[in-house]
Amino acid sequence: MIQVYVALGANLSQPIEQLNNACQALLSIAEEASFSVSPYYRSVPMGEVEQPDYVNAVATFKTDLAPLALLDALQKIENEQGRLRTLRWGPRTLDLDLLLYGNEQINLPRLTVPHYGMKQRSFVLVPLFDLSPTLVLPDEVPLSSLITDALVAELQLAQQSEP
């Protein structure tokens, strides 16, 4: 079993409900009693596409799925929740990004881990820190060194219910 971290985001079709449903689906691929999810946060969308704010979180769990099998499972969950891949950084019902797969560094045509943009995204770093404040990233950078007051101030807690 390997510990993984997955970013969750949604800004269409009742985003909080989308994240709650995604958490339920992730439970089905997680080792029993290993699943945990951060608080949900509201964040401003990236890019220049006009769209509603996002609701974001990070989930962690243990799994025996290989990296590409896990990616396939995450994309299946996205598709089952109505995800359409039409516009980069556009609105979406659900986005699931594999952030970390144990301490591995993976560079494949379909998958880069650690996730390429995670160090620049408050909506990833803050919920990741909520789950694992002592985490050291695969490049040996302590997660805590990336957390600043300004980064935390970019986000607003969103209401959520437990998965």
OpenMM code with the backbone's topology and positions (N, CA, C; nanometers):
from openmm import Vec3, app, unit

residues = "MET ILE GLN VAL TYR VAL ALA LEU GLY ALA ASN LEU SER GLN PRO ILE GLU GLN LEU ASN ASN ALA CYS GLN ALA LEU LEU SER ILE ALA GLU GLU ALA SER PHE SER VAL SER PRO TYR TYR ARG SER VAL PRO MET GLY GLU VAL GLU GLN PRO ASP TYR VAL ASN ALA VAL ALA THR PHE LYS THR ASP LEU ALA PRO LEU ALA LEU LEU ASP ALA LEU GLN LYS ILE GLU ASN GLU GLN GLY ARG LEU ARG THR LEU ARG TRP GLY PRO ARG THR LEU ASP LEU ASP LEU LEU LEU TYR GLY ASN GLU GLN ILE ASN LEU PRO ARG LEU THR VAL PRO HIS TYR GLY MET LYS GLN ARG SER PHE VAL LEU VAL PRO LEU PHE ASP LEU SER PRO THR LEU VAL LEU PRO ASP GLU VAL PRO LEU SER SER LEU ILE THR ASP ALA LEU VAL ALA GLU LEU GLN LEU ALA GLN GLN SER GLU PRO".split()
positions = [
    Vec3(0.0840, -0.1186, 0.0000),
    Vec3(0.0000, 0.0000, 0.0000),
    Vec3(0.0885, 0.1250, 0.0000),
    Vec3(0.0423, 0.2245, -0.0719),
    Vec3(0.1180, 0.3493, -0.0815),
    Vec3(0.0271, 0.4665, -0.0466),
    Vec3(0.0807, 0.5656, 0.0236),
    Vec3(0.0049, 0.6850, 0.0607),
    Vec3(0.0025, 0.7800, -0.0580),
    Vec3(-0.1177, 0.8244, -0.0955),
    Vec3(-0.1322, 0.9176, -0.2065),
    Vec3(-0.2084, 1.0402, -0.1597),
    Vec3(-0.1890, 1.1501, -0.2333),
    Vec3(-0.2609, 1.2750, -0.2088),
    Vec3(-0.3240, 1.3181, -0.3403),
    Vec3(-0.4531, 1.3527, -0.3339),
    Vec3(-0.5294, 1.3896, -0.4525),
    Vec3(-0.5960, 1.5247, -0.4272),
    Vec3(-0.5772, 1.6184, -0.5212),
    Vec3(-0.6460, 1.7478, -0.5140),
    Vec3(-0.7845, 1.7332, -0.5747),
    Vec3(-0.8835, 1.7959, -0.5118),
    Vec3(-1.0207, 1.7962, -0.5600),
    Vec3(-1.0621, 1.9398, -0.5872),
    Vec3(-1.1315, 1.9629, -0.6965),
    Vec3(-1.1811, 2.0961, -0.7275),
    Vec3(-1.3070, 2.0878, -0.8114),
    Vec3(-1.3964, 2.1838, -0.7906),
    Vec3(-1.5208, 2.1903, -0.8680),
    Vec3(-1.5747, 2.3323, -0.8609),
    Vec3(-1.6402, 2.3759, -0.9711),
    Vec3(-1.7074, 2.5058, -0.9665),
    Vec3(-1.8384, 2.5065, -1.0455),
    Vec3(-1.8873, 2.3892, -1.0825),
    Vec3(-2.0158, 2.3766, -1.1511),
    Vec3(-2.1032, 2.2735, -1.0803),
    Vec3(-2.2346, 2.2847, -1.1023),
    Vec3(-2.3301, 2.1830, -1.0553),
    Vec3(-2.3139, 2.1506, -0.9074),
    Vec3(-2.3294, 2.2510, -0.8239),
    Vec3(-2.3206, 2.2363, -0.6789),
    Vec3(-2.1842, 2.1796, -0.6363),
    Vec3(-2.0814, 2.2636, -0.6413),
    Vec3(-1.9443, 2.2181, -0.6176),
    Vec3(-1.9225, 2.1425, -0.4865),
    Vec3(-1.9844, 2.1852, -0.3794),
    Vec3(-1.9648, 2.1137, -0.2524),
    Vec3(-2.0203, 1.9722, -0.2636),
    Vec3(-2.1346, 1.9579, -0.3258),
    Vec3(-2.1921, 1.8250, -0.3465),
    Vec3(-2.1012, 1.7418, -0.4380),
    Vec3(-2.0432, 1.8052, -0.5390),
    Vec3(-1.9501, 1.7339, -0.6282),
    Vec3(-1.8308, 1.6795, -0.5489),
    Vec3(-1.7740, 1.7612, -0.4596),
    Vec3(-1.6610, 1.7145, -0.3795),
    Vec3(-1.7032, 1.6053, -0.2822),
    Vec3(-1.8205, 1.6208, -0.2217),
    Vec3(-1.8701, 1.5156, -0.1318),
    Vec3(-1.8854, 1.3834, -0.2071),
    Vec3(-1.9431, 1.3888, -0.3282),
    Vec3(-1.9603, 1.2674, -0.4086),
    Vec3(-1.8255, 1.2091, -0.4483),
    Vec3(-1.7304, 1.2951, -0.4818),
    Vec3(-1.5969, 1.2477, -0.5170),
    Vec3(-1.5314, 1.1769, -0.3983),
    Vec3(-1.5487, 1.2314, -0.2794),
    Vec3(-1.4926, 1.1665, -0.1598),
    Vec3(-1.5524, 1.0273, -0.1405),
    Vec3(-1.6822, 1.0153, -0.1621),
    Vec3(-1.7457, 0.8836, -0.1519),
    Vec3(-1.6858, 0.7868, -0.2538),
    Vec3(-1.6635, 0.8343, -0.3748),
    Vec3(-1.6047, 0.7492, -0.4788),
    Vec3(-1.4601, 0.7127, -0.4451),
    Vec3(-1.3848, 0.8078, -0.3906),
    Vec3(-1.2453, 0.7798, -0.3537),
    Vec3(-1.2368, 0.6752, -0.2427),
    Vec3(-1.3354, 0.6748, -0.1551),
    Vec3(-1.3383, 0.5739, -0.0492),
    Vec3(-1.3373, 0.4328, -0.1076),
    Vec3(-1.3947, 0.4165, -0.2260),
    Vec3(-1.4021, 0.2833, -0.2866),
    Vec3(-1.2671, 0.2349, -0.3398),
    Vec3(-1.1703, 0.3246, -0.3580),
    Vec3(-1.0384, 0.2814, -0.4037),
    Vec3(-0.9326, 0.2954, -0.2940),
    Vec3(-0.9747, 0.3412, -0.1770),
    Vec3(-0.8833, 0.3591, -0.0644),
    Vec3(-0.8819, 0.2351, 0.0237),
    Vec3(-0.7659, 0.2088, 0.0825),
    Vec3(-0.7589, 0.1030, 0.1828),
    Vec3(-0.8514, 0.1415, 0.2980),
    Vec3(-0.9166, 0.0439, 0.3537),
    Vec3(-1.0127, 0.0690, 0.4614),
    Vec3(-0.9488, 0.1501, 0.5740),
    Vec3(-1.0206, 0.2491, 0.6205),
    Vec3(-0.9825, 0.3350, 0.7332),
    Vec3(-0.8576, 0.4196, 0.7059),
    Vec3(-0.8224, 0.4408, 0.5779),
    Vec3(-0.7039, 0.5217, 0.5480),
    Vec3(-0.7393, 0.6572, 0.4880),
    Vec3(-0.8673, 0.6820, 0.4616),
    Vec3(-0.9093, 0.8028, 0.3899),
    Vec3(-0.9263, 0.9202, 0.4842),
    Vec3(-0.8749, 1.0358, 0.4391),
    Vec3(-0.8934, 1.1609, 0.5125),
    Vec3(-0.9038, 1.2737, 0.4105),
    Vec3(-0.9850, 1.3744, 0.4407),
    Vec3(-0.9990, 1.4879, 0.3505),
    Vec3(-0.9831, 1.6179, 0.4301),
    Vec3(-0.9221, 1.7155, 0.3675),
    Vec3(-0.9013, 1.8461, 0.4294),
    Vec3(-1.0337, 1.9214, 0.4377),
    Vec3(-1.0333, 2.0353, 0.5069),
    Vec3(-1.1481, 2.1256, 0.4939),
    Vec3(-1.1615, 2.1701, 0.3480),
    Vec3(-1.2805, 2.2129, 0.3118),
    Vec3(-1.3050, 2.2660, 0.1772),
    Vec3(-1.2782, 2.4160, 0.1796),
    Vec3(-1.2180, 2.4647, 0.0706),
    Vec3(-1.1857, 2.6063, 0.0580),
    Vec3(-1.2431, 2.6626, -0.0712),
    Vec3(-1.2825, 2.7881, -0.0658),
    Vec3(-1.3222, 2.8597, -0.1881),
    Vec3(-1.1982, 2.9297, -0.2425),
    Vec3(-1.1830, 2.9277, -0.3763),
    Vec3(-1.0687, 2.9933, -0.4380),
    Vec3(-1.1090, 3.0565, -0.5701),
    Vec3(-1.0339, 3.1573, -0.6078),
    Vec3(-1.0556, 3.2273, -0.7338),
    Vec3(-1.0002, 3.1400, -0.8469),
    Vec3(-1.0720, 3.1309, -0.9588),
    Vec3(-1.0244, 3.0474, -1.0703),
    Vec3(-0.8922, 3.0975, -1.1282),
    Vec3(-0.8130, 3.0019, -1.1802),
    Vec3(-0.6894, 3.0358, -1.2509),
    Vec3(-0.7238, 3.0704, -1.3953),
    Vec3(-0.6341, 3.1401, -1.4621),
    Vec3(-0.6532, 3.1702, -1.6032),
    Vec3(-0.7449, 3.2886, -1.6245),
    Vec3(-0.7829, 3.3086, -1.7506),
    Vec3(-0.8606, 3.4265, -1.7871),
    Vec3(-1.0030, 3.3940, -1.8296),
    Vec3(-1.0472, 3.2716, -1.8061),
    Vec3(-1.1831, 3.2319, -1.8419),
    Vec3(-1.2783, 3.2795, -1.7323),
    Vec3(-1.3830, 3.3529, -1.7718),
    Vec3(-1.4843, 3.3995, -1.6763),
    Vec3(-1.5626, 3.2786, -1.6254),
    Vec3(-1.5633, 3.2594, -1.4916),
    Vec3(-1.6291, 3.1425, -1.4332),
    Vec3(-1.6474, 3.1631, -1.2835),
    Vec3(-1.7321, 3.0795, -1.2217),
    Vec3(-1.7531, 3.0907, -1.0769),
    Vec3(-1.6290, 3.0492, -0.9984),
    Vec3(-1.6244, 3.0905, -0.8717),
    Vec3(-1.5172, 3.0470, -0.7824),
    Vec3(-1.5204, 2.8952, -0.7672),
    Vec3(-1.4064, 2.8398, -0.7305),
    Vec3(-1.3933, 2.6957, -0.7082),
    Vec3(-1.4113, 2.6619, -0.5616),
    Vec3(-1.4454, 2.5374, -0.5372),
    Vec3(-1.4343, 2.4764, -0.4054),
    Vec3(-1.3257, 2.3713, -0.4210),
    Vec3(-1.2245, 2.3758, -0.3315),
    Vec3(-1.1092, 2.2865, -0.3407),
    Vec3(-1.0828, 2.2163, -0.2090),
    Vec3(-1.0187, 2.1020, -0.2181),
    Vec3(-0.9758, 2.0254, -0.1014),
    Vec3(-0.8640, 1.9318, -0.1462),
    Vec3(-0.8052, 1.8635, -0.0493),
    Vec3(-0.7100, 1.7567, -0.0773),
    Vec3(-0.7515, 1.6363, 0.0056),
    Vec3(-0.7460, 1.5200, -0.0586),
    Vec3(-0.7734, 1.3935, 0.0099),
    Vec3(-0.6447, 1.3120, 0.0131),
    Vec3(-0.6306, 1.2311, 0.1157),
    Vec3(-0.5190, 1.1383, 0.1231),
    Vec3(-0.5721, 1.0020, 0.1632),
    Vec3(-0.5079, 0.8994, 0.1104),
    Vec3(-0.5453, 0.7621, 0.1425),
    Vec3(-0.4353, 0.6681, 0.0974),
    Vec3(-0.4448, 0.5448, 0.1420),
    Vec3(-0.3533, 0.4399, 0.0973),
    Vec3(-0.4246, 0.3578, -0.0092),
    Vec3(-0.3472, 0.3160, -0.1090),
    Vec3(-0.4034, 0.2358, -0.2168),
    Vec3(-0.2986, 0.1372, -0.2663),
    Vec3(-0.3462, 0.0287, -0.3284),
    Vec3(-0.2547, -0.0657, -0.3917),
    Vec3(-0.2536, -0.0479, -0.5437),
    Vec3(-0.3240, 0.0546, -0.5933),
    Vec3(-0.3255, 0.0808, -0.7369),
    Vec3(-0.1918, 0.1379, -0.7826),
    Vec3(-0.1439, 0.0912, -0.8965),
    Vec3(-0.0244, 0.1485, -0.9588),
    Vec3(-0.0577, 0.2899, -1.0056),
    Vec3(0.0425, 0.3743, -1.0293),
    Vec3(0.0155, 0.5144, -1.0646),
    Vec3(-0.0810, 0.5335, -1.1820),
    Vec3(-0.0613, 0.4659, -1.2923),
    Vec3(-0.1507, 0.4859, -1.4074),
    Vec3(-0.2887, 0.4272, -1.3823),
    Vec3(-0.2969, 0.3181, -1.3074),
    Vec3(-0.4273, 0.2622, -1.2709),
    Vec3(-0.5025, 0.3598, -1.1808),
    Vec3(-0.4304, 0.4266, -1.0910),
    Vec3(-0.4922, 0.5278, -1.0052),
    Vec3(-0.5395, 0.6462, -1.0886),
    Vec3(-0.4562, 0.6915, -1.1821),
    Vec3(-0.4968, 0.7999, -1.2716),
    Vec3(-0.6241, 0.7621, -1.3468),
    Vec3(-0.6299, 0.6404, -1.3994),
    Vec3(-0.7498, 0.5934, -1.4699),
    Vec3(-0.8721, 0.5956, -1.3778),
    Vec3(-0.8541, 0.5518, -1.2532),
    Vec3(-0.9649, 0.5510, -1.1569),
    Vec3(-1.0123, 0.6935, -1.1272),
    Vec3(-0.9179, 0.7868, -1.1139),
    Vec3(-0.9545, 0.9269, -1.0873),
    Vec3(-1.0301, 0.9856, -1.2061),
    Vec3(-0.9837, 0.9581, -1.3270),
    Vec3(-1.0514, 1.0102, -1.4464),
    Vec3(-1.1892, 0.9477, -1.4637),
    Vec3(-1.2041, 0.8228, -1.4241),
    Vec3(-1.3359, 0.7578, -1.4293),
    Vec3(-1.4334, 0.8283, -1.3350),
    Vec3(-1.3867, 0.8613, -1.2152),
    Vec3(-1.4714, 0.9336, -1.1193),
    Vec3(-1.5111, 1.0696, -1.1774),
    Vec3(-1.4138, 1.1412, -1.2358),
    Vec3(-1.4436, 1.2703, -1.2983),
    Vec3(-1.5508, 1.2538, -1.4064),
    Vec3(-1.5326, 1.1566, -1.4933),
    Vec3(-1.6268, 1.1345, -1.6033),
    Vec3(-1.7662, 1.0988, -1.5524),
    Vec3(-1.7719, 1.0171, -1.4484),
    Vec3(-1.9011, 0.9778, -1.3915),
    Vec3(-1.9736, 1.0974, -1.3302),
    Vec3(-1.9005, 1.2007, -1.2950),
    Vec3(-1.9606, 1.3216, -1.2391),
    Vec3(-1.9743, 1.4321, -1.3438),
    Vec3(-1.9679, 1.3944, -1.4712),
    Vec3(-1.9983, 1.4885, -1.5781),
    Vec3(-1.8842, 1.5748, -1.6254),
    Vec3(-1.7603, 1.5380, -1.5969),
    Vec3(-1.6452, 1.6181, -1.6391),
    Vec3(-1.6318, 1.6176, -1.7910),
    Vec3(-1.6209, 1.7359, -1.8480),
    Vec3(-1.5936, 1.7529, -1.9905),
    Vec3(-1.4619, 1.8260, -2.0039),
    Vec3(-1.3729, 1.7774, -2.0885),
    Vec3(-1.2418, 1.8394, -2.1082),
    Vec3(-1.2438, 1.9207, -2.2367),
    Vec3(-1.2995, 2.0415, -2.2290),
    Vec3(-1.3128, 2.1241, -2.3487),
    Vec3(-1.2259, 2.2489, -2.3458),
    Vec3(-1.1954, 2.3007, -2.2278),
    Vec3(-1.1259, 2.4282, -2.2180),
    Vec3(-1.0260, 2.4226, -2.1029),
    Vec3(-0.8970, 2.4462, -2.1337),
    Vec3(-0.7959, 2.4453, -2.0279),
    Vec3(-0.8270, 2.5540, -1.9251),
    Vec3(-0.8217, 2.5154, -1.7987),
    Vec3(-0.8515, 2.6037, -1.6856),
    Vec3(-0.9925, 2.6603, -1.6938),
    Vec3(-1.0811, 2.5879, -1.7595),
    Vec3(-1.2200, 2.6295, -1.7693),
    Vec3(-1.3017, 2.5717, -1.6552),
    Vec3(-1.4304, 2.6069, -1.6503),
    Vec3(-1.5171, 2.5560, -1.5452),
    Vec3(-1.5330, 2.4045, -1.5563),
    Vec3(-1.5587, 2.3403, -1.4426),
    Vec3(-1.5731, 2.1948, -1.4441),
    Vec3(-1.6556, 2.1457, -1.3266),
    Vec3(-1.7203, 2.0336, -1.3506),
    Vec3(-1.7958, 1.9711, -1.2423),
    Vec3(-1.7023, 1.9090, -1.1403),
    Vec3(-1.5882, 1.8561, -1.1868),
    Vec3(-1.4945, 1.7925, -1.0946),
    Vec3(-1.3573, 1.7823, -1.1594),
    Vec3(-1.2557, 1.8122, -1.0806),
    Vec3(-1.1177, 1.7945, -1.1220),
    Vec3(-1.0474, 1.7188, -1.0100),
    Vec3(-0.9875, 1.6058, -1.0434),
    Vec3(-0.9101, 1.5269, -0.9483),
    Vec3(-0.7675, 1.5175, -1.0015),
    Vec3(-0.6722, 1.5710, -0.9266),
    Vec3(-0.5324, 1.5683, -0.9677),
    Vec3(-0.4505, 1.4878, -0.8675),
    Vec3(-0.3752, 1.3913, -0.9183),
    Vec3(-0.2839, 1.3158, -0.8338),
    Vec3(-0.1642, 1.4038, -0.8015),
    Vec3(-0.1530, 1.4438, -0.6761),
    Vec3(-0.0456, 1.5334, -0.6328),
    Vec3(0.0808, 1.4571, -0.5984),
    Vec3(0.0648, 1.3552, -0.5138),
    Vec3(0.1787, 1.2783, -0.4638),
    Vec3(0.1435, 1.1310, -0.4621),
    Vec3(0.2385, 1.0491, -0.5003),
    Vec3(0.2254, 0.9040, -0.4977),
    Vec3(0.3431, 0.8530, -0.4159),
    Vec3(0.3185, 0.8405, -0.2839),
    Vec3(0.4281, 0.8097, -0.1936),
    Vec3(0.5335, 0.9177, -0.2060),
    Vec3(0.6586, 0.8764, -0.2153),
    Vec3(0.7686, 0.9711, -0.2318),
    Vec3(0.8262, 0.9626, -0.3734),
    Vec3(0.7468, 0.9040, -0.4637),
    Vec3(0.7956, 0.8809, -0.6000),
    Vec3(0.7906, 1.0068, -0.6852),
    Vec3(0.8834, 1.0120, -0.7789),
    Vec3(0.8823, 1.1131, -0.8837),
    Vec3(0.8565, 1.0395, -1.0137),
    Vec3(0.7483, 1.0763, -1.0821),
    Vec3(0.7025, 1.0051, -1.2011),
    Vec3(0.6935, 1.1036, -1.3168),
    Vec3(0.7537, 1.0690, -1.4285),
    Vec3(0.7444, 1.1501, -1.5498),
    Vec3(0.7075, 1.0594, -1.6656),
    Vec3(0.5795, 1.0529, -1.6927),
    Vec3(0.5255, 0.9728, -1.8024),
    Vec3(0.4453, 1.0653, -1.8927),
    Vec3(0.4200, 1.0258, -2.0166),
    Vec3(0.3409, 1.1126, -2.1049),
    Vec3(0.2051, 1.1520, -2.0452),
    Vec3(0.1413, 1.0613, -1.9711),
    Vec3(0.0089, 1.0889, -1.9136),
    Vec3(0.0120, 1.1386, -1.7703),
    Vec3(0.1267, 1.1307, -1.7038),
    Vec3(0.1276, 1.1567, -1.5603),
    Vec3(0.2620, 1.2123, -1.5143),
    Vec3(0.2545, 1.3247, -1.4439),
    Vec3(0.3714, 1.3828, -1.3784),
    Vec3(0.3403, 1.3953, -1.2300),
    Vec3(0.4233, 1.3330, -1.1478),
    Vec3(0.4084, 1.3375, -1.0020),
    Vec3(0.5458, 1.3640, -0.9425),
    Vec3(0.5580, 1.4591, -0.8496),
    Vec3(0.4549, 1.5448, -0.7957),
    Vec3(0.3889, 1.6299, -0.9059),
    Vec3(0.2634, 1.6660, -0.8793),
    Vec3(0.1883, 1.7454, -0.9756),
    Vec3(0.2674, 1.8719, -1.0075),
    Vec3(0.2784, 1.9025, -1.1357),
    Vec3(0.3676, 2.0099, -1.1827),
    Vec3(0.3402, 2.1473, -1.1227),
    Vec3(0.2171, 2.1816, -1.0889),
    Vec3(0.1877, 2.3164, -1.0416),
    Vec3(0.1573, 2.3282, -0.8940),
    Vec3(0.1745, 2.2204, -0.8202),
    Vec3(0.1262, 2.2222, -0.6821),
    Vec3(0.1954, 2.3250, -0.5933),
    Vec3(0.3230, 2.3550, -0.6160),
    Vec3(0.3951, 2.4481, -0.5284),
    Vec3(0.3519, 2.5927, -0.5476),
    Vec3(0.2798, 2.6226, -0.6551),
    Vec3(0.2359, 2.7596, -0.6816),
    Vec3(0.0884, 2.7808, -0.6514),
    Vec3(0.0195, 2.6817, -0.6010),
    Vec3(-0.1257, 2.6905, -0.5873),
    Vec3(-0.1696, 2.6847, -0.4413),
    Vec3(-0.2175, 2.7963, -0.3924),
    Vec3(-0.2628, 2.8022, -0.2534),
    Vec3(-0.3734, 2.7008, -0.2273),
    Vec3(-0.4607, 2.6798, -0.3273),
    Vec3(-0.5732, 2.5886, -0.3087),
    Vec3(-0.5300, 2.4419, -0.3038),
    Vec3(-0.4020, 2.4157, -0.3281),
    Vec3(-0.3444, 2.2821, -0.3095),
    Vec3(-0.2604, 2.2797, -0.1824),
    Vec3(-0.1726, 2.3772, -0.1666),
    Vec3(-0.0785, 2.3770, -0.0543),
    Vec3(-0.1472, 2.3863, 0.0818),
    Vec3(-0.2434, 2.4749, 0.0952),
    Vec3(-0.3073, 2.4944, 0.2259),
    Vec3(-0.3841, 2.3694, 0.2699),
    Vec3(-0.4713, 2.3107, 0.1850),
    Vec3(-0.5381, 2.1879, 0.2303),
    Vec3(-0.4412, 2.0706, 0.2488),
    Vec3(-0.3352, 2.0646, 0.1697),
    Vec3(-0.2337, 1.9604, 0.1877),
    Vec3(-0.1674, 1.9766, 0.3242),
    Vec3(-0.1374, 2.1003, 0.3602),
    Vec3(-0.0786, 2.1296, 0.4914),
    Vec3(-0.1754, 2.0945, 0.6044),
    Vec3(-0.3051, 2.1191, 0.5828),
    Vec3(-0.4050, 2.0815, 0.6837),
    Vec3(-0.3971, 1.9319, 0.7156),
    Vec3(-0.3746, 1.8516, 0.6113),
    Vec3(-0.3696, 1.7060, 0.6286),
    Vec3(-0.2362, 1.6579, 0.6843),
    Vec3(-0.1274, 1.7177, 0.6383),
    Vec3(0.0067, 1.6661, 0.6700),
    Vec3(0.1066, 1.7793, 0.6906),
    Vec3(0.0992, 1.8483, 0.8040),
    Vec3(0.1862, 1.9642, 0.8250),
    Vec3(0.3356, 1.9310, 0.8292),
    Vec3(0.3718, 1.8074, 0.8558),
    Vec3(0.5139, 1.7708, 0.8614),
    Vec3(0.5612, 1.7040, 0.7321),
    Vec3(0.4784, 1.7029, 0.6295),
    Vec3(0.5121, 1.6378, 0.5037),
    Vec3(0.6362, 1.6997, 0.4403),
    Vec3(0.7229, 1.6135, 0.3905),
    Vec3(0.8386, 1.6560, 0.3114),
    Vec3(0.8153, 1.6040, 0.1701),
    Vec3(0.8222, 1.6939, 0.0730),
    Vec3(0.7954, 1.6578, -0.0658),
    Vec3(0.9098, 1.5725, -0.1216),
    Vec3(0.8857, 1.5013, -0.2317),
    Vec3(0.9892, 1.4140, -0.2877),
    Vec3(1.1204, 1.4852, -0.3222),
    Vec3(1.1157, 1.6160, -0.3463),
    Vec3(1.2399, 1.6905, -0.3734),
    Vec3(1.3061, 1.7390, -0.2441),
    Vec3(1.2586, 1.6866, -0.1297),
    Vec3(1.3117, 1.7140, 0.0042),
    Vec3(1.2792, 1.8538, 0.0560),
    Vec3(1.1832, 1.9225, -0.0058),
    Vec3(1.1369, 2.0522, 0.0425),
    Vec3(1.0263, 2.0270, 0.1456),
    Vec3(1.0422, 2.0783, 0.2682),
    Vec3(0.9345, 2.0643, 0.3664),
    Vec3(0.8122, 2.1459, 0.3219),
    Vec3(0.6967, 2.0833, 0.3251),
    Vec3(0.5738, 2.1527, 0.2876),
    Vec3(0.5573, 2.2802, 0.3698),
    Vec3(0.5903, 2.2754, 0.4968),
    Vec3(0.5731, 2.3918, 0.5847),
    Vec3(0.6504, 2.5137, 0.5344),
    Vec3(0.7599, 2.4932, 0.4615),
    Vec3(0.8388, 2.6056, 0.4112),
    Vec3(0.7689, 2.6793, 0.2974),
    Vec3(0.6650, 2.6191, 0.2406),
    Vec3(0.5914, 2.6801, 0.1303),
    Vec3(0.4663, 2.7546, 0.1764),
    Vec3(0.4324, 2.7404, 0.3034),
    Vec3(0.3099, 2.8002, 0.3573),
    Vec3(0.3412, 2.9381, 0.4157),
    Vec3(0.2691, 3.0389, 0.3653),
    Vec3(0.2848, 3.1760, 0.4159),
    Vec3(0.1486, 3.2294, 0.4563),
    Vec3(0.1475, 3.3350, 0.5356),
    Vec3(0.0217, 3.3983, 0.5744),
    Vec3(-0.0544, 3.4481, 0.4522),
    Vec3(0.0183, 3.5029, 0.3548),
    Vec3(-0.0458, 3.5544, 0.2335),
    Vec3(-0.1128, 3.4417, 0.1552),
    Vec3(-0.0485, 3.3266, 0.1515),
    Vec3(-0.1041, 3.2107, 0.0818),
    Vec3(-0.2342, 3.1669, 0.1479),
    Vec3(-0.2332, 3.1587, 0.2787),
    Vec3(-0.3521, 3.1178, 0.3536),
    Vec3(-0.4640, 3.2203, 0.3363),
    Vec3(-0.4283, 3.3486, 0.3303),
    Vec3(-0.5281, 3.4553, 0.3177),
    Vec3(-0.6006, 3.4522, 0.1830),
    Vec3(-0.5445, 3.3846, 0.0823),
    Vec3(-0.6085, 3.3769, -0.0492),
    Vec3(-0.7350, 3.2901, -0.0485),
    Vec3(-0.7503, 3.2085, 0.0540),
    Vec3(-0.8595, 3.1109, 0.0559),
    Vec3(-0.9621, 3.1433, 0.1633),
    Vec3(-1.0820, 3.0932, 0.1412),
    Vec3(-1.1909, 3.1096, 0.2375),
    Vec3(-1.2512, 2.9716, 0.2613),
    Vec3(-1.2740, 2.9358, 0.3866),
    Vec3(-1.3342, 2.8067, 0.4171),
    Vec3(-1.4741, 2.7985, 0.3563),
    Vec3(-1.5076, 2.6824, 0.3046),
    Vec3(-1.6403, 2.6571, 0.2495),
    Vec3(-1.7092, 2.5527, 0.3384),
    Vec3(-1.8411, 2.5562, 0.3415),
    Vec3(-1.9162, 2.4580, 0.4176),
    Vec3(-1.8988, 2.3197, 0.3543),
    Vec3(-1.8917, 2.2184, 0.4371),
    Vec3(-1.8815, 2.0823, 0.3852),
    Vec3(-1.9477, 1.9874, 0.4827),
    Vec3(-1.9796, 1.8694, 0.4324),
    Vec3(-2.0267, 1.7636, 0.5206),
    Vec3(-1.9278, 1.6501, 0.5118),
    Vec3(-1.9235, 1.5677, 0.6137),
    Vec3(-1.8263, 1.4588, 0.6182),
    Vec3(-1.8616, 1.3515, 0.5157),
    Vec3(-1.7581, 1.2992, 0.4457),
    Vec3(-1.7835, 1.1908, 0.3497),
    Vec3(-1.8151, 1.0604, 0.4200),
] * unit.nanometer
topology = app.Topology()
chain = topology.addChain("A")
for resn in residues:
    res = topology.addResidue(resn, chain)
    for name in ("N", "CA", "C"):
        topology.addAtom(name, app.Element.getBySymbol(name[0]), res)
